[in-house]
Amino acid sequence: MLDPHELYELTDDLPDLGQPVLIQALTGFVDAGNASRLAREQLLTSLESRPIARFDLDQLFDYRSRRPVMTFVEDHWESYDDPELELHLLHDDDETPFLLLTGPEPDLQWERFTAAVAGLAARLDVRLTVGLNAIPMAVPHTRPTGVTAHATRRDLISGYEPWLQRVQVPGSVGHLLEFRLGEAGRDALGFAAHVPHYVAQAEYPAAAEVLLASVSRSTGLLLPRDGLRSAAEVVRVEIDRQVAQSDEATSLVQALEEQYDAYARGRGEKNLLATENGPLPTAEELGAELERFLAEQTRPNNDTPGS
């Protein structure tokens, strides 16, 4: 393997940070409700930050599959949206330093990239690496936003109950990083916020708030969340308004509430959508139908398809 250190360059002398936390929030993997993006933007806009390392994307990025945007004005190219993969240094609300890895998920050289990040983490004496994700789930927006926690050691996520048993899912470089760190005996964990199926394509700041709250709880960092909290309240009111316009949509949300509450009570049914009155629609059917309804409400002038 080529030297992983050749994948990045330091932009400044590495400071003594004690034993910082490293949060990784790369783009390109599942991000329901844009929760990871909202959480990342919340940190970068609310706290002072500066990059301390930049990765060589020419070695990692597939430009033809994710073409960067260029702006053309009249007779010339005005700008190029240059993708950047960087490690930032930030300080929380208590002035505690931490690191934030941002940018597009590499398309190539995953093993070399994870080795490079692990090497940087060791060089900076990182005590814990935390990943952020958000996944669509058959859950209602009227219940608290849940989160799936995973870690290289079970005691790192004590207090979090598993939502899933054994599943196989497409990999991501963030999850591979956590896995490789665990193999090397280093502490790493991750959180995946649960976003209702029917708002997965829109912004759902409640999930971003839960992600940052989960990071704070596990690391002790004081991360700003006020902007996300107020945005979540606005979104909740709007979803309630749209759902209330249709008896069908209201029934669908109530079905998801029944499923959620049954799970929360620990009944342990294999099919939480089954009721005494017969089976309800599947979670996918519920989510698809409600997503269709909400999409129709956001069309200009409430036009119906084909009109």
Salt bridges, closest charged atoms under 4 A:
ASP3 OD1 - HIS5 ND1 2.92
GLU6 OE1 - ARG112 NH2 3.76
ASP12 OD2 - ARG50 NH1 3.01
GLU41 OE2 - ARG37 NH1 3.09
ASP75 OD1 - HIS76 ND1 2.96
GLU86 OE2 - ARG54 NE 2.51
GLU86 OE1 - HIS88 NE2 3.24
ASP107 OD2 - ARG66 NH2 2.98
GLU111 OE2 - ARG180 NH2 2.58
ASP155 OD2 - ARG153 NH1 2.54
GLU178 OE1 - HIS150 ND1 2.97
GLU183 OE1 - ARG180 NH1 2.78
ASP187 OD2 - ARG153 NH2 2.81
GLU203 OE2 - ARG37 NH2 2.46
GLU209 OE2 - ARG229 NE 3.04
ASP226 OD1 - ARG229 NH1 2.82
GLU238 OE2 - ARG241 NH2 2.56
ASP240 OD1 - HIS141 NE2 2.73
ASP240 OD2 - ARG236 NE 2.85
GLU248 OE1 - ARG292 NH2 3.82
GLU257 OE2 - ARG143 NH1 3.59
ASP261 OD1 - ARG143 NE 2.96
GLU269 OE2 - ARG267 NH1 3.92
GLU289 OE2 - ARG292 NH2 2.27
GLU296 OE2 - ARG292 NH1 2.74
